[in-house]
């Protein structure tokens, strides 16, 4: 799997069964594109802490269970804790930690909503969604 830039947007290229696939991450943010690419991989641990990286500091109060979601089968929201460290000078990372292990061999969807704000009260331009599948 590789990440590359086409115009202003980052894309992911990967090969499955000798077929080459390309997918837009729909973001100009390289760190977010890297997180999306990492999350696409299958066999993710059932004890995963879902992470999202940003290239600038954000408003810590805008991170909560309504703006950083983990959704399981049938649209069921996973209970968990959301954390963002506003005091970091270089690593702007938000985490979602499920309260209990995720189900094995199950696809989950992570979502960052436009309710997340920067320090100047600007919102994310749109929701960012990515998926991953747990292993055994």
TAPE-V684053 format. One record per pair of residues at least 6 apart in sequence whose C-alpha atoms are under 8 Angstrom apart, sorted by the first residue. I is the first residue (numbers start at 0). J is the second residue. Records with the same first field share a line. If there is no record, write none. Layout:
I->J / J
//
This chain:
0->11 / 12 / 13 / 14 / 36
1->11 / 12 / 13
2->9 / 10 / 11 / 12 / 32 / 33 / 36
3->9 / 10 / 11 / 12
4->10
7->27
8->23 / 24 / 25 / 26 / 27 / 28
9->23 / 24 / 25 / 26 / 27 / 28 / 29 / 32
10->21 / 22 / 23 / 24 / 25 / 32
11->21 / 22 / 23 / 24 / 36
12->19 / 20 / 21 / 22
13->19 / 20 / 21
14->20
24->32 / 35
26->32
28->53 / 54
30->52 / 53 / 54
31->51 / 52 / 53
34->50 / 51 / 52
35->129
38->129 / 130 / 131
39->129 / 130 / 131 / 132
40->131 / 132
41->131 / 132 / 133 / 134
42->104 / 132 / 133 / 134 / 135
43->131 / 132 / 133 / 134
44->133 / 134 / 135
45->100 / 101 / 102 / 103 / 133 / 134 / 135
46->97 / 99 / 100 / 101
47->96 / 97 / 100 / 101
48->94 / 95 / 96 / 97
49->94 / 95 / 96 / 109
50->92 / 93 / 94 / 95
51->92 / 93 / 94
52->90 / 91 / 92 / 93
53->90 / 91 / 92
54->90 / 91
55->91
56->85 / 91 / 117 / 118
57->85 / 91 / 115 / 116 / 117 / 118
58->85 / 115 / 116 / 117 / 118 / 120
59->83 / 84 / 85
61->114 / 115 / 116
62->81 / 82 / 83 / 93 / 115
63->80 / 81 / 82
64->79 / 80 / 81
65->112
66->110 / 111 / 112 / 113 / 114 / 115
67->81 / 95 / 109 / 110 / 111 / 112
68->76 / 77 / 95 / 109 / 110 / 111
69->76 / 77 / 95 / 107 / 108 / 109 / 110
70->76 / 77 / 107 / 108 / 109
71->77 / 105 / 106 / 107 / 108
72->105 / 106 / 107
77->97
78->97 / 98 / 99
79->95 / 96 / 97 / 98 / 99
80->94 / 95 / 96 / 97 / 98
81->93 / 94 / 95 / 96
82->93 / 94 / 95
83->91 / 92 / 93 / 94
84->91 / 92 / 93
85->91
101->133
102->133
103->133 / 134 / 135
104->132 / 133 / 134 / 135
105->132 / 133 / 134
106->130 / 131 / 132 / 133
107->130 / 131 / 132 / 133
108->128 / 129 / 130 / 131
109->128 / 129 / 130
110->126 / 127 / 128 / 129
111->126 / 127 / 128
112->123 / 125 / 126 / 127
113->122 / 123 / 124 / 125 / 126
114->122 / 123
115->122 / 123
116->122 / 123
117->123
//
